[in-house]
Amino acid sequence: MIDSHTHLFLCDGTEADAVAAATAAGVTRMLTVGMDAETNPAAIAAAERHESVFAAVGRHPNEATGFDDDAAAEISRLGAHEKVRAIGETGLDYYRDTAAPADQRRAFAAQIEIAIELDLPIVIHARDPEGGSDAVDEIFATLDAKAGGHPVILHCFSAPRRVADAAERGWHCSFAGNVTYPSAEALREAAAQVPEDRILVETDAPYLSPQEKRGRRNEPANVVATARLVAEVRGVSYEELERTVEANARALFGW
């Protein structure tokens, strides 16, 4: 199994313990995702220490305040590291009022350009207030205008009404532990609809622990619980889903 999106530097306990627990659970590869100038190098350092760990570097939309040319140049420089396999997470977050929309848009546009220049997939964060769709709609429009056919991963997929649109564009949809929550029927329906060659699973650890682990901080090992639920709603065995997501991640990240 793989974890297409985690944050090892935020997980409880030691990094080594989290990786060891994931390995024991059958997780053979994971992408630890940087969020800002401090955590991007931490993600790369973890990837250097562990054969099963790879990194993404970027500026999270909630950390986009003051994003400038120097910040973009640093992401581009770090993105050339041999164990960096994606740019992001980036996108738009209109749920939290922590960075002005103009700063978020500037950071987003710059990271699309970097991903294209480095020929790396781009990891998208999208979050709207409950019932809203402004961020998701704007992200789709921006990617259509600036990213063309470039590989895109909609991390922690949370736009079930747009699953067909994502599939039409050939984008990957990655499902996190929230797909297991009793109230997430629309997400489960979306997980059943994603084309076989475009589906991924993740933890977004330490956030979004799957239902059976709720109340505790998440870790990469828990991706197995999410994958079991996704396999169930897709009507396939866990082993078949495992082969599918491993192949999809290998094609995307080259690991």
Helices and strands as residue ranges (DSSP letters): E 2-6, G 8-10, H 15-25, E 29-33, H 39-49, E 53-57, G 61-63, H 69-79, E 84-93, H 101-118, E 122-127, H 134-146, E 152-154, G 160-162, H 163-169, E 172-175, G 177-180, H 185-193, G 196-198, E 199-201, G 211-213, G 220-222, H 223-234, H 238-253
